[in-house]
Amino acid sequence: MQNLFTAPPKKICILRFSALGDVCQTVPVLRTLQHHWPDSEITWIIGKTEANLVGDIPNVRFIIFDKSRGVSAFADLRRQLGKQKFDLLLHLQEALRASIATLFIKAKIKLGFNRQDAQDHQWLFTNEQVEYLPRSHYMDRLLQFPKRLNLEPMITWDIPIPEADQKYIDQLFPTDEKLLVISPCSSVRRNNWRNWSIEKYAKISDLAWKKWGMQVVLTGGPSEMEQAYGKEICAMSNTPINNLIGQLNLKQLLALIKKSQAIISPDSGPAHMATTVGTPVIGLFATSNPEFTGPYNNKTWNVNRYPDAVQQYLGKSIDELPWGKRVRDPNAMDIITIDDVAKKLQQLDTLFNSDQHRQNQEHTTKPIYSTSPDTA
């Protein structure tokens, strides 16, 4: 393919509104640009919630696109952009709303996904496309963008955690007890059957406490559904559970996940947040394919019952389906058993107690919490 730039572009725009997990997977794209083109001015058009997690990354101008404002959000965007012109737009969101937003972004090159795997006719709104990468992880598809710019991808995040938020978590959990975060719910959307059962969450919480001495912490958003889920898990459990659902902001949640030994979560934002801080994710996958949307580089710890769900509810094998096809059945997550998750916890406990792991931890320099980390 033709080299798009003979010199680093002066002004770059990243377009990625949501969702939380996808924004986490976008950060390495940003870090790659910052590493290779440190003098380029970067603007990121991002969702309101997602900005609470990454909106303090240094040397980036963040413009909030608040989709809750409907049509007014486009007028807000146009006003904030003004007459600004960009050399490059990275159109990283395959949604019609995002593509419409590109009409208000003046850029010489608008780089999007390849027509073969782009959704919602995204290619109609771009003038350059990345290489087609079939049957691949979504983050690998995102990393095709810097590759199209002849930049070697940097798989790094360094999302800042303000000192106050880190101290808050350290005060809540001041001892060296083993923490297990359970983020039981995925986002509330129509036919979004990704959540495991309340009864199974309660039983695995009991097992984690009694067998491995893990202090369980429930986390989640403030929605009525999530808070009700947490209360019922606590009511059904026979061991102490710290229920922090609806009580933490995203920076505090990130600090908690980093402090924890592991997180149990369905296909959701917190699973990807854990990847950014190197915490193992026991991902619960039956209705979605972890090879496509799961936490990046986490195959060892995912409970992958997606092939079983595809066979049982769709009557086919994975190879017979479009990549990333969802299993939309409210009972599909029941395929995941308590024993499936317990085996992963046992493997993690064995790893953490191994002499080699302790030696590796002692010789590993951990990232420093800061509001202004090195962007390189």
ABEGO torsion letter per residue (X at the ends): XBBABABBBABBBBBBAOBAAAAAAAAAAAAAAAAABAABBBBBBBBAAAAAAAAABBGBBBBBBBAAAEAAAAAAAAAAAEABBBABBBBABBBAAAAAAAAABBBABBBBBBAAABBGGAAAABABBBBBBBGBBAAAAAAAAAAAAGBBBBBBAGBBBBAAAAAAAAAABABABBBBBBBABBBBBBGBBABBBAAAAAAAAAAAAAAAGBBBBBBEBABAAAAAAAAAAAAABABBBBBABGABBAAAAAAAAAABABBBBBBBAAAAAAAAAGBBBBBBBAABBAAAABBBGAAAABBBAAAAAAAAAAGBBAAABBBGBBBBBAAAAAABBAAAAAAAAAAAAAAAABAAAAAAAAABBBBBBBABBBAX
